[in-house]
Amino acid sequence: MTLDKNKATLPSSSSSQSQRWKGVWENLQIVIIAVVLALVIRTFIAEPRYIPSESMLPTLETGDRLVVEKVSYHFHSPQRGDIVVFEPPSQLQLLGYKREQAFIKRIIGTAGETVAVFDGKVYLNNQPLVENYILESPHYNLKPIQIPDGKLFVMGDNRNNSNDSHVWGFLPEKNVIGRAIFRFFPFDRIGKI
């Protein structure tokens, strides 16, 4: 048997097409895995959020973009001072806010504590809070109220321009989506919150 060295063997077209489909399938698998990972991360671990209003000035500005982590509250309850993103409670939904229209505020008090506002100060358990993060002192009063179990009292840092617990009442803990931990935009203000 002799071989003719001048004859080159070309790959069959079905083999070439099979290789092409194999490459497409591998790329499609990578895209599917990336989408599933992104959905899992966004649903259970962290998600980006956009600040649409001035209610958290000066801490957060309109247009800031944040990372909201969702894991820590599975291990401990929300803490005073945390900045939380939450679904509007039922009293706001009755006023026309949609469930997916998230709010962001600072936790001022937790279950069992008493909150009051008078003479331009917020009081927690009859003690004035030291609040070096607010835009200005509140121009309103709030009679002392005790926070029930399973609820939080939240306020915006822009006390006089915030639709918060002093307006609509307590926030159910179950409505908390997560805690704002990091600002990733604008670039000149990147950092931990």
Contacts in CASP RR format, 6 or more apart in sequence:
PFRMAT RR
TARGET T0000
AUTHOR 0000-0000-0000
METHOD contacts of the structure
MODEL  1
MTLDKNKATLPSSSSSQSQRWKGVWENLQIVIIAVVLALVIRTFIAEPRY
IPSESMLPTLETGDRLVVEKVSYHFHSPQRGDIVVFEPPSQLQLLGYKRE
QAFIKRIIGTAGETVAVFDGKVYLNNQPLVENYILESPHYNLKPIQIPDG
KLFVMGDNRNNSNDSHVWGFLPEKNVIGRAIFRFFPFDRIGKI
41 47 0 8 1.000
44 70 0 8 1.000
44 71 0 8 1.000
45 69 0 8 1.000
45 70 0 8 1.000
45 71 0 8 1.000
46 67 0 8 1.000
46 68 0 8 1.000
46 69 0 8 1.000
46 70 0 8 1.000
46 71 0 8 1.000
47 67 0 8 1.000
47 68 0 8 1.000
47 70 0 8 1.000
47 177 0 8 1.000
48 65 0 8 1.000
48 66 0 8 1.000
48 67 0 8 1.000
48 68 0 8 1.000
48 184 0 8 1.000
49 65 0 8 1.000
49 66 0 8 1.000
49 67 0 8 1.000
49 68 0 8 1.000
49 85 0 8 1.000
49 102 0 8 1.000
49 104 0 8 1.000
49 180 0 8 1.000
50 63 0 8 1.000
50 64 0 8 1.000
50 65 0 8 1.000
50 66 0 8 1.000
51 60 0 8 1.000
51 61 0 8 1.000
51 62 0 8 1.000
51 63 0 8 1.000
51 64 0 8 1.000
51 65 0 8 1.000
51 66 0 8 1.000
51 104 0 8 1.000
52 62 0 8 1.000
52 63 0 8 1.000
53 62 0 8 1.000
54 61 0 8 1.000
54 62 0 8 1.000
54 158 0 8 1.000
54 161 0 8 1.000
55 104 0 8 1.000
55 105 0 8 1.000
55 156 0 8 1.000
55 157 0 8 1.000
55 158 0 8 1.000
55 161 0 8 1.000
55 162 0 8 1.000
55 163 0 8 1.000
55 164 0 8 1.000
56 83 0 8 1.000
56 104 0 8 1.000
56 105 0 8 1.000
56 106 0 8 1.000
56 156 0 8 1.000
56 157 0 8 1.000
56 158 0 8 1.000
56 162 0 8 1.000
57 135 0 8 1.000
57 157 0 8 1.000
57 158 0 8 1.000
57 161 0 8 1.000
58 133 0 8 1.000
58 135 0 8 1.000
58 157 0 8 1.000
58 158 0 8 1.000
59 83 0 8 1.000
59 106 0 8 1.000
59 133 0 8 1.000
59 157 0 8 1.000
59 193 0 8 1.000
60 66 0 8 1.000
60 83 0 8 1.000
60 104 0 8 1.000
60 157 0 8 1.000
60 180 0 8 1.000
60 183 0 8 1.000
60 193 0 8 1.000
61 189 0 8 1.000
63 185 0 8 1.000
63 186 0 8 1.000
64 183 0 8 1.000
64 185 0 8 1.000
64 186 0 8 1.000
64 189 0 8 1.000
65 183 0 8 1.000
65 184 0 8 1.000
65 185 0 8 1.000
66 104 0 8 1.000
66 180 0 8 1.000
66 181 0 8 1.000
66 182 0 8 1.000
66 183 0 8 1.000
66 184 0 8 1.000
66 193 0 8 1.000
67 180 0 8 1.000
67 181 0 8 1.000
67 182 0 8 1.000
67 184 0 8 1.000
68 85 0 8 1.000
68 177 0 8 1.000
68 178 0 8 1.000
68 179 0 8 1.000
68 180 0 8 1.000
68 181 0 8 1.000
69 178 0 8 1.000
69 179 0 8 1.000
69 181 0 8 1.000
70 177 0 8 1.000
70 178 0 8 1.000
72 179 0 8 1.000
73 176 0 8 1.000
73 178 0 8 1.000
73 179 0 8 1.000
77 110 0 8 1.000
77 173 0 8 1.000
78 84 0 8 1.000
78 107 0 8 1.000
78 110 0 8 1.000
78 152 0 8 1.000
78 173 0 8 1.000
78 176 0 8 1.000
78 179 0 8 1.000
79 107 0 8 1.000
79 110 0 8 1.000
80 107 0 8 1.000
80 108 0 8 1.000
80 109 0 8 1.000
80 110 0 8 1.000
80 124 0 8 1.000
81 106 0 8 1.000
81 107 0 8 1.000
81 108 0 8 1.000
82 106 0 8 1.000
82 107 0 8 1.000
82 179 0 8 1.000
83 104 0 8 1.000
83 105 0 8 1.000
83 106 0 8 1.000
83 107 0 8 1.000
83 179 0 8 1.000
83 180 0 8 1.000
83 193 0 8 1.000
84 104 0 8 1.000
84 105 0 8 1.000
84 106 0 8 1.000
84 107 0 8 1.000
84 152 0 8 1.000
84 154 0 8 1.000
84 176 0 8 1.000
84 177 0 8 1.000
84 178 0 8 1.000
84 179 0 8 1.000
84 180 0 8 1.000
85 102 0 8 1.000
85 103 0 8 1.000
85 104 0 8 1.000
85 176 0 8 1.000
85 177 0 8 1.000
85 178 0 8 1.000
85 179 0 8 1.000
85 180 0 8 1.000
86 102 0 8 1.000
86 103 0 8 1.000
86 104 0 8 1.000
86 105 0 8 1.000
86 154 0 8 1.000
86 171 0 8 1.000
86 175 0 8 1.000
86 176 0 8 1.000
86 177 0 8 1.000
86 178 0 8 1.000
87 99 0 8 1.000
87 100 0 8 1.000
87 102 0 8 1.000
87 103 0 8 1.000
87 175 0 8 1.000
87 177 0 8 1.000
88 97 0 8 1.000
88 98 0 8 1.000
88 99 0 8 1.000
88 101 0 8 1.000
88 102 0 8 1.000
88 103 0 8 1.000
88 175 0 8 1.000
89 168 0 8 1.000
89 169 0 8 1.000
89 170 0 8 1.000
89 171 0 8 1.000
89 172 0 8 1.000
89 175 0 8 1.000
91 168 0 8 1.000
91 169 0 8 1.000
92 103 0 8 1.000
92 163 0 8 1.000
92 168 0 8 1.000
93 99 0 8 1.000
95 168 0 8 1.000
102 177 0 8 1.000
103 163 0 8 1.000
104 180 0 8 1.000
105 154 0 8 1.000
105 155 0 8 1.000
105 156 0 8 1.000
105 162 0 8 1.000
105 164 0 8 1.000
105 165 0 8 1.000
105 171 0 8 1.000
106 133 0 8 1.000
106 154 0 8 1.000
106 155 0 8 1.000
106 156 0 8 1.000
106 157 0 8 1.000
107 152 0 8 1.000
107 153 0 8 1.000
107 154 0 8 1.000
108 115 0 8 1.000
108 122 0 8 1.000
108 124 0 8 1.000
108 129 0 8 1.000
108 153 0 8 1.000
108 154 0 8 1.000
108 155 0 8 1.000
108 165 0 8 1.000
109 115 0 8 1.000
109 124 0 8 1.000
109 147 0 8 1.000
109 152 0 8 1.000
109 153 0 8 1.000
110 147 0 8 1.000
110 152 0 8 1.000
110 153 0 8 1.000
111 147 0 8 1.000
111 148 0 8 1.000
111 149 0 8 1.000
111 150 0 8 1.000
111 151 0 8 1.000
111 152 0 8 1.000
112 146 0 8 1.000
112 147 0 8 1.000
112 148 0 8 1.000
112 149 0 8 1.000
113 124 0 8 1.000
113 125 0 8 1.000
113 146 0 8 1.000
113 147 0 8 1.000
113 153 0 8 1.000
114 123 0 8 1.000
114 124 0 8 1.000
114 125 0 8 1.000
114 126 0 8 1.000
114 144 0 8 1.000
114 145 0 8 1.000
114 146 0 8 1.000
114 147 0 8 1.000
115 122 0 8 1.000
115 123 0 8 1.000
115 124 0 8 1.000
115 142 0 8 1.000
115 144 0 8 1.000
115 145 0 8 1.000
115 147 0 8 1.000
115 153 0 8 1.000
115 165 0 8 1.000
116 122 0 8 1.000
116 123 0 8 1.000
116 126 0 8 1.000
116 142 0 8 1.000
116 143 0 8 1.000
116 144 0 8 1.000
116 145 0 8 1.000
117 123 0 8 1.000
117 138 0 8 1.000
117 140 0 8 1.000
117 141 0 8 1.000
117 142 0 8 1.000
117 166 0 8 1.000
118 141 0 8 1.000
118 142 0 8 1.000
120 137 0 8 1.000
120 138 0 8 1.000
120 139 0 8 1.000
121 128 0 8 1.000
121 129 0 8 1.000
121 137 0 8 1.000
121 138 0 8 1.000
122 128 0 8 1.000
122 129 0 8 1.000
122 131 0 8 1.000
122 138 0 8 1.000
122 155 0 8 1.000
122 159 0 8 1.000
123 129 0 8 1.000
123 144 0 8 1.000
126 144 0 8 1.000
133 157 0 8 1.000
134 157 0 8 1.000
134 158 0 8 1.000
134 159 0 8 1.000
135 157 0 8 1.000
135 158 0 8 1.000
135 159 0 8 1.000
135 160 0 8 1.000
135 161 0 8 1.000
136 158 0 8 1.000
136 159 0 8 1.000
136 160 0 8 1.000
137 159 0 8 1.000
138 159 0 8 1.000
138 160 0 8 1.000
138 166 0 8 1.000
139 159 0 8 1.000
139 160 0 8 1.000
140 160 0 8 1.000
140 166 0 8 1.000
142 166 0 8 1.000
145 153 0 8 1.000
147 153 0 8 1.000
147 170 0 8 1.000
148 170 0 8 1.000
150 172 0 8 1.000
150 173 0 8 1.000
150 174 0 8 1.000
151 170 0 8 1.000
151 171 0 8 1.000
151 172 0 8 1.000
151 173 0 8 1.000
152 165 0 8 1.000
152 170 0 8 1.000
152 171 0 8 1.000
152 172 0 8 1.000
152 173 0 8 1.000
152 176 0 8 1.000
153 165 0 8 1.000
153 169 0 8 1.000
153 170 0 8 1.000
153 171 0 8 1.000
154 164 0 8 1.000
154 165 0 8 1.000
154 171 0 8 1.000
155 162 0 8 1.000
155 164 0 8 1.000
155 165 0 8 1.000
155 166 0 8 1.000
156 162 0 8 1.000
156 164 0 8 1.000
165 171 0 8 1.000
180 193 0 8 1.000
181 192 0 8 1.000
181 193 0 8 1.000
182 191 0 8 1.000
182 192 0 8 1.000
182 193 0 8 1.000
183 189 0 8 1.000
183 190 0 8 1.000
183 191 0 8 1.000
183 192 0 8 1.000
183 193 0 8 1.000
184 190 0 8 1.000
184 191 0 8 1.000
END
